[in-house]
């Protein structure tokens, strides 16, 4: 199957374009055809996160082998899959006919990859078979970040949520515990960070974050972070380089090897158009000392 990328699709992720063209594909199989290089753009292999541009020639090879068709439906009676389903159901904090929201634990990857045996899409393959739905991820959070992850249960809701994300109508609030060794925060201090961060192609993109100090104690502070853009590692970079207060456990931007977890949590999602507000409980490890704990 070949498709010429339209002007309306310019800048859209490759996996979203393929998903719109092949609506009968499950999310798990969609990711598989990218991993096995059965999607190419202008004759070259691409990943699902690559952005397409007007005029690109998208080629999709989706003929499924018999063993692949069989593997699409996991055995829900196996003890292993029953355990995975129970684990996933414990993560669910909101669910209706159209979407499910989970409180993702830290160190759980959203998608499969090198050295990743269990990830969110592993759970979804079992969950969607049990619930007779077609789950589709509409956004991502880092592997080390905990908190809310929204999952559409059908194509209509996937398109709706994708549109709302694109129009910045889904408001996300994060909590972070930061190291104040090199700067201090006053109570209720707040501000806006507005700068530029390079993307994977080296192009600088605007990155905007609003921050507010909820509590400051000793060498730590609890910050509320609201991203108005969704750049890769935006909150981690802004805390480390702009606020000079890196997030605890951030091994990439702080080299903090003392903490096992990253103290960054996707705490709240508000969607006015759906009259919906979802809050994810704060992880126990956030209670790093008595003063911070009292504010949670």
C-alpha positions as CSV (number, residue, x, y, z in Angstrom):
1,X,0.0,0.0,0.0
2,X,1.3,3.4,-0.9
3,X,0.2,6.9,0.2
4,X,1.3,10.4,-0.7
5,X,1.5,12.6,2.4
6,X,-1.0,15.5,2.1
7,X,-0.5,19.1,3.3
8,X,-2.9,18.4,6.2
9,X,-0.7,15.5,7.3
10,X,2.5,17.6,7.1
11,X,4.5,17.3,10.4
12,X,2.3,14.3,11.7
13,X,4.0,11.3,13.2
14,X,4.4,8.3,10.9
15,X,2.5,5.9,13.2
16,X,-0.5,8.3,13.4
17,X,-0.7,8.5,9.6
18,X,-0.5,4.7,9.2
19,X,-3.0,4.3,12.0
20,X,-5.5,6.6,10.2
21,X,-4.9,4.7,6.9
22,X,-5.2,1.2,8.4
23,X,-7.8,1.5,11.1
24,X,-8.3,-2.2,11.5
25,X,-4.7,-2.8,12.8
26,X,-4.3,-3.3,16.5
27,X,-1.9,-0.9,18.3
28,X,0.5,-3.8,19.1
29,X,0.7,-4.9,15.4
30,X,1.1,-1.3,14.3
31,X,4.2,-1.0,16.4
32,X,5.4,-4.3,15.1
33,X,5.4,-3.3,11.5
34,X,7.6,-0.3,12.3
35,X,10.0,-2.5,14.3
36,X,10.3,-5.0,11.4
37,X,10.8,-2.2,8.9
38,X,7.5,-2.8,7.0
39,X,6.9,0.9,6.8
40,X,9.1,3.0,4.6
41,X,9.1,6.7,3.5
42,X,10.7,7.6,0.2
43,X,12.3,4.1,0.2
44,X,13.9,4.4,3.6
45,X,12.9,2.8,6.9
46,X,11.4,5.0,9.5
47,X,10.3,4.8,13.1
48,X,6.8,5.6,14.3
49,X,7.9,8.9,15.9
50,X,9.4,10.3,12.7
51,X,7.5,13.2,11.3
52,X,6.2,13.1,7.7
53,X,6.2,16.0,5.2
54,X,3.9,17.0,2.3
55,X,4.8,14.9,-0.8
56,X,6.5,12.1,1.1
57,X,5.8,8.6,-0.4
58,X,4.7,6.3,2.4
59,X,4.8,2.6,1.7
60,X,3.1,0.1,4.0
61,X,3.6,-3.6,3.9
62,X,1.0,-5.2,6.2
63,X,0.5,-8.8,4.9
64,X,0.4,-10.8,8.0
65,X,1.9,-14.3,8.3
66,X,-0.2,-17.1,9.8
67,X,1.8,-17.1,13.0
68,X,1.4,-13.3,13.3
69,X,-2.3,-13.6,13.0
70,X,-2.3,-16.2,15.7
71,X,-0.1,-14.1,18.0
72,X,-2.5,-11.2,17.8
73,X,-4.8,-12.9,20.2
74,X,-3.1,-13.7,23.5
75,X,-4.2,-16.7,25.6
76,X,-6.2,-15.1,28.4
77,X,-6.3,-18.4,30.3
78,X,-2.5,-18.6,30.8
79,X,-1.3,-17.9,34.3
80,X,1.2,-15.4,33.0
81,X,-1.3,-13.4,31.1
82,X,-3.8,-13.5,34.0
83,X,-1.1,-12.0,36.2
84,X,-0.3,-9.3,33.7
85,X,-3.9,-8.4,33.3
86,X,-4.3,-8.1,37.1
87,X,-1.2,-5.9,37.3
88,X,-2.6,-3.6,34.6
89,X,-6.0,-3.4,36.2
90,X,-4.3,-2.2,39.4
91,X,-2.8,0.7,37.4
92,X,-6.2,1.9,36.1
93,X,-7.4,5.1,37.8
94,X,-10.2,6.0,35.3
95,X,-12.2,4.2,32.7
96,X,-15.3,4.6,30.5
97,X,-16.4,3.3,27.2
98,X,-14.0,5.4,25.2
99,X,-10.8,5.7,27.2
100,X,-8.8,4.4,30.1
101,X,-6.2,6.3,32.2
102,X,-3.5,4.5,34.1
103,X,-1.1,5.6,36.8
104,X,2.1,4.3,35.2
105,X,4.8,3.3,37.7
106,X,8.4,4.5,37.2
107,X,10.8,2.4,35.1
108,X,7.9,1.0,33.0
109,X,8.5,1.8,29.4
110,X,5.5,2.7,27.3
111,X,6.7,0.9,24.2
112,X,8.9,-2.1,23.5
113,X,12.5,-1.7,22.6
114,X,16.0,-2.9,23.3
115,X,16.3,-4.7,26.6
116,X,12.6,-4.1,27.3
117,X,10.6,-7.3,28.0
118,X,7.5,-5.8,29.6
119,X,6.0,-2.4,28.7
120,X,2.6,-0.7,28.6
121,X,1.9,-2.1,25.1
122,X,2.5,-5.6,26.5
123,X,-0.3,-5.1,29.0
124,X,-2.5,-3.4,26.3
125,X,-2.3,-6.5,24.0
126,X,-3.9,-8.6,26.8
127,X,-6.3,-5.9,28.1
128,X,-7.8,-5.0,24.7
129,X,-8.5,-8.7,24.0
130,X,-10.2,-9.1,27.3
131,X,-12.3,-5.9,26.9
132,X,-12.9,-6.4,23.2
133,X,-11.6,-3.0,22.2
134,X,-8.8,-1.4,20.1
135,X,-6.5,0.5,22.4
136,X,-4.4,3.3,21.0
137,X,-1.9,5.4,22.8
138,X,-2.4,9.1,22.1
139,X,0.7,10.5,24.0
140,X,3.8,9.3,25.8
141,X,5.6,9.9,29.1
142,X,9.2,8.9,29.8
143,X,10.0,5.5,31.1
144,X,11.3,6.9,34.3
145,X,8.4,9.3,34.8
146,X,5.4,8.1,36.8
147,X,1.8,9.1,36.5
148,X,-1.1,9.5,34.1
149,X,-1.1,7.9,30.7
150,X,-4.2,8.3,28.6
151,X,-5.2,5.4,26.3
152,X,-8.1,5.6,23.8
153,X,-10.2,2.5,23.4
154,X,-11.4,3.3,19.9
155,X,-10.4,5.2,16.8
156,X,-12.9,8.0,17.3
157,X,-11.6,8.8,20.8
158,X,-8.0,8.5,19.6
159,X,-8.6,11.1,16.9
160,X,-10.5,13.4,19.4
161,X,-7.7,13.2,22.0
162,X,-5.0,13.7,19.3
163,X,-6.7,16.8,18.1
164,X,-7.1,18.2,21.6
165,X,-3.4,17.5,22.3
166,X,-2.5,19.3,19.1
167,X,-4.6,22.3,20.0
168,X,-3.1,22.4,23.5
169,X,-6.6,21.8,25.1
170,X,-5.4,19.0,27.4
171,X,-3.8,20.5,30.4
172,X,-1.2,18.5,32.3
173,X,0.2,19.1,35.7
174,X,3.4,17.5,37.0
175,X,4.9,17.3,40.4
176,X,8.7,17.2,40.9
177,X,11.0,17.2,43.9
178,X,14.1,19.1,43.0
179,X,17.6,19.6,44.5
180,X,18.1,23.1,45.9
181,X,21.8,22.9,46.6
182,X,22.5,25.7,44.1
183,X,19.4,27.8,44.5
184,X,16.5,28.4,46.9
185,X,12.8,28.8,46.3
186,X,10.5,31.0,48.3
187,X,7.1,29.7,49.3
188,X,4.6,30.2,46.4
189,X,7.3,31.4,44.1
190,X,6.2,31.0,40.5
191,X,7.3,31.9,37.0
192,X,7.3,31.0,33.3
193,X,10.2,29.5,31.4
194,X,10.1,30.4,27.7
195,X,13.1,29.2,25.6
196,X,14.0,26.9,22.8
197,X,15.1,23.2,22.8
198,X,16.5,21.3,19.8
199,X,14.6,18.3,18.5
200,X,16.0,15.1,17.0
201,X,16.8,16.9,13.8
202,X,18.7,19.7,15.6
203,X,15.9,22.3,14.9
204,X,15.2,24.6,17.9
205,X,11.6,24.5,19.0
206,X,9.9,26.7,21.5
207,X,9.4,25.2,25.0
208,X,7.2,26.8,27.6
209,X,6.8,25.7,31.2
210,X,5.0,27.3,34.1
211,X,6.4,26.5,37.5
212,X,5.2,27.1,41.1
213,X,6.9,26.2,44.4
214,X,4.5,24.3,46.6
215,X,6.9,23.6,49.5
216,X,10.5,24.3,50.2
217,X,12.5,22.5,53.0
218,X,16.2,22.1,53.6
219,X,17.9,21.2,50.3
220,X,14.7,20.1,48.6
221,X,11.6,21.8,47.0
222,X,8.4,20.4,45.7
223,X,7.4,22.1,42.4
224,X,4.3,22.1,40.4
225,X,5.2,22.1,36.7
226,X,2.7,22.8,33.8
227,X,4.1,22.3,30.3
228,X,2.5,24.4,27.6
229,X,4.5,22.6,25.0
230,X,5.5,19.0,24.8
231,X,9.2,18.9,23.9
232,X,11.3,15.8,24.7
233,X,12.6,15.9,28.4
234,X,11.3,19.5,28.6
235,X,10.6,19.6,32.3
236,X,13.8,17.8,33.2
237,X,15.9,20.2,31.1
238,X,14.1,23.3,32.3
239,X,14.6,22.3,36.0
240,X,18.3,21.4,35.5
241,X,19.4,24.2,33.3
242,X,17.1,27.1,33.7
243,X,16.0,26.8,37.3
244,X,19.4,25.4,38.3
245,X,17.4,22.9,40.5
246,X,17.6,19.4,38.8
247,X,15.0,16.8,39.6
248,X,16.0,14.2,42.1
249,X,17.0,10.9,40.5
250,X,17.6,12.5,37.1
251,X,20.7,10.5,35.9
252,X,20.7,12.1,32.5
253,X,20.6,15.8,33.4
254,X,21.9,15.7,37.0
255,X,24.0,12.5,37.2
256,X,22.1,11.7,40.3
257,X,22.9,8.0,41.0
258,X,21.8,8.2,44.7
259,X,18.1,7.9,44.0
260,X,16.7,4.9,42.3
261,X,13.6,6.7,41.0
262,X,13.1,9.9,39.1
263,X,11.0,12.3,41.2
264,X,8.8,13.4,38.4
265,X,5.1,12.5,38.4
266,X,2.3,13.3,35.9
267,X,-0.2,14.2,38.6
268,X,-3.2,15.7,36.9
269,X,-4.9,15.9,33.4
270,X,-7.7,18.2,32.7
271,X,-9.8,18.0,29.6
272,X,-12.6,20.7,29.6
273,X,-14.1,19.6,26.3
274,X,-14.8,16.2,27.8
275,X,-15.7,17.6,31.3
276,X,-12.9,15.4,32.7
277,X,-10.2,15.8,35.3
278,X,-8.1,12.8,36.3
279,X,-5.6,12.8,39.2
280,X,-3.0,10.1,39.8
281,X,-2.0,9.4,43.5
282,X,1.5,10.6,44.4
283,X,4.1,7.8,44.7
284,X,5.2,6.8,48.1
285,X,8.9,7.5,47.3
286,X,8.1,11.2,46.9
287,X,7.9,11.5,50.7
288,X,11.6,12.0,50.9
289,X,11.6,14.0,54.2
290,X,9.1,15.1,56.7
291,X,8.7,18.6,55.5
292,X,8.1,17.6,51.9
293,X,5.8,14.8,53.0
294,X,3.6,17.2,54.9
295,X,2.8,19.0,51.7
296,X,1.6,15.9,49.9
